[in-house]
Amino acid sequence: MSTRRTAWHYFLGLLLTEKAPRSFEIIAEAPVTLALQHMDWLILRRRPWSGPPDRGETLVALWPHLPRVTIGEYKSDSRQYRRGEVHRLLGYGHQYAAEHVDYIALFAHRSRVPDGAHSWWYARDGTPTEDGMDVRQLEEFKAMQQRYLSSLPIEDRLAGLDADAIAKALSPEQRLAGLDPEQRLAGLAEADAVLAMPDAVLAGLTDAFVDALPADIRTRVRARRAAHAAAR
């Protein structure tokens, strides 16, 4: 059993403990066995194999039928399988695959999390675990939190935030991304819109136009025009 304890484990265990039927008992982090487990043999087919064909010198009819990974256990006429041993042998295979074979599991995704799930999450976010540790310190908590937040509608994610708070969290590039040039300049005074022009455009303005700008805008435009001319 893994020694890592992630937020996914903790919250799912908490959910099952609270919401499972009363006829069921949920035991978290239950050990499977205290005994150290060993497979009799782990037989791996070498890949790639560039050597000459080799049939072996024993059980010659067996080897062509073996897959990439084989788990072998010895039994004889005098020692047949006993109760539970077939299950244990199958378990060896699953445990080996869990450590050495990559699987991609796609968990259920919903476009919108039910309101009841929202309430349950908010009530437990940041609460201590049974051993007193803040759940935010559990492994993968940030990933779990981000996945949860991503499932919320945009209006729920922005609820309680004012426009200034949102703007401060974004870079200038993020604020303007996706806007047409006209939209980027909407609401600006004509003099302020001049500052939105590229330096090359400012360099082409007439001196009479620049002289007519407000003093603070005129100073900044002249500085940018001078810097542009020096860089050429």
N, C-alpha and C positions, 0 to 999 in steps of 0.2 A: 504494500500500500504506500502511496506517495506520502512523503513527509511535508510536502507543500500544502498550505492551507490558504486557498484563495477566497476572495469575496463571493465568487459564484457558489462555492461550497457552503459558505456560511449562510448566505441569504436563502438559498434553496432549502437547506436544512431547517432554517427558522420558519420558512413558509410551510413546509411539510408538518413540522411540529405543531403549528398553530391551526392549520386548515385541514389536516387529514381526518378521516372519520375516527371517532373515539374508540372504535373496535380495533384500531391499529396503533402500535407503539413504534415510534421513530427513535432509533438509536444512532446518534451521530458518531462518525469516526470509529465505527465498530471494527475491531481486528478480525481478519478472516481466519488466521491461524497463528499460533505462537511458534510452531515448528518451522525450522529452516527447510525450504523445499528444494529438491534436486530432481532433475530429469535423469533417467538412466542414460540416455544418449540423445544428443542433438546432432543430427546428420544434415550437413549443409552441402548442396551441390555447388561445386566451384564454377563460377562464371566470370569472365569467359575462360574456357578450357581449350588451350592450344596444343596440348600434348596428343600423342597417338591414342587411338581407341583402346580402352582398358575395361575388360569385362570383370576384373577382379578374380579372386581365387576362392571365394566362398559366397553362397547365396547369389550366384551369378544371374539367376532369373529375376531377382528382386530389384536390382539397381536401376534398370531402365524405367521402372514404374514410379520411382520416387520423385517428388516435386522438388522445388528449390529448397524447402525447409521440411525436415521430418523429425518428429519427436518419437523416440523409440523407448519402449518399456519391456523388460523381460518378464515373461510368464512361462510356466511349464505345466505339464500334466499334473504334477503334484502340488502346484501352487497356482490355482486359478485366480481370476479377479475376485476380490472381495467387495463387500458392500461399500459403495462410495468411491471406489478407486477409478472407475470409468469417468465419473464426474471430475475427479482430481486431474486425470490425464487430459481431459478436454480443457480444464482450467489452465494447465501448463501451456497449451497452445495459445489461449487467449492472452495470457500474461506475456508470453514471448512476443506476440504480435503487438501488444500495447507498448513495448519498449523498442521494437526494431522495425515495425512496419508503419508507414505513414498513412493515415486515413483522414479524409476531410468530412467532417460532420456538419451538416447545415441544420441549425436549430430553427425553430419556428420564428418567423418574422411577421409582424403585423404592422399595417400602415398607421394604426393608432392604438395606443395602449388603453385598455379600459380604465374608466375613472377610478374604479376600486383599486386597481394596481397603483395608480398615482398616489392615492391616500396611504396605501400600505408602505410604499417606498418612502414617502416624506416622513412618516411616523418613525421610521427606523434608520434613516440616513444619519450617520454620526453617532449612533448609540453604541455603547460598549458591548463586546462579546461576553460570553459567559466567563471568560478568563480575565475580563477587565480591559482588554485591548480595544482601542478605537477601531471600528471596522474600516475606517479610511486608511489604516496602516496595513490592511490585508493585501496580499498580492493581487494584482489585476483589478483593484478597486476602481482606479481611474478609468480603465477600459470599460468596466461594467457601467460606471456612471455616465460615460460619454455615450455608450450605446443606448442607455435609457433615455438620456436627454435628446438624442437624435430621433427617438421614436415619437417625441411630442410634436404636436402641431406648432407651427411657427408662432402663432399668437400666444400659446401657453409658454413657450420658451422666452418670449419677450415681455410677458406680463410682469408689471411692477418696475420695469426699467423705463427711464425717461430718455428722450432723444439724445440729450447731452451725454448720458452714461454710455449709450450705444456708440455714439460718435467717438468718444474717447478711447474705446476699446478697439477701434479700427484704425488702420494706417490710412493716410490720404489716398493711396492707390486703391485700397479696398472700398473706401467711401465712394469713389468715382467709377469703379469698375461697372461696366454694362451700360453706362449712361452715354447718350449722344452728346456731341459738342454743345448743342443748344441747351440741353438739360443741365450740363455742367455749369453753364453761365447763367442759368435762370435765377432771377432774384438779385443779381449783382448790379450795383450802380455802374453806369457807363465807365467812369474813371477806374473803378475796381476791376472791371472786365479787361482793361488794358493790361493789368498785371498777369492775367491768365494767358497772354500771348507768348509764344516762343520768343527767345532772344533774337532769332533771325528776323522775325516780323517787327519786333521793336526797333531793330536797327534801320528798318526801312521807313519809319515814321518821320514826318517832317519836323524840323525844329519848332516851327510855329505851333504844331499840334501838341508837342511835348510841353512847350512853354505855357500852354493854356490849361494844363492839368493841375489839380490841387497840389499844394507844395509837397506833402508827404509822398504822393504818388509820383510826382515829377522827379523827386530825388532818387527814388528807387529805380525808376525807368532809366534815368541818366546813368546810374551806376551799372545797371545791367548792359546798357548799350556800350559803355566804355569797356567793360569786361569782355564783351563779345568781340569788339574791335581789336582788343589786345590779343585775344586768342587766335585771331585769323593770321 
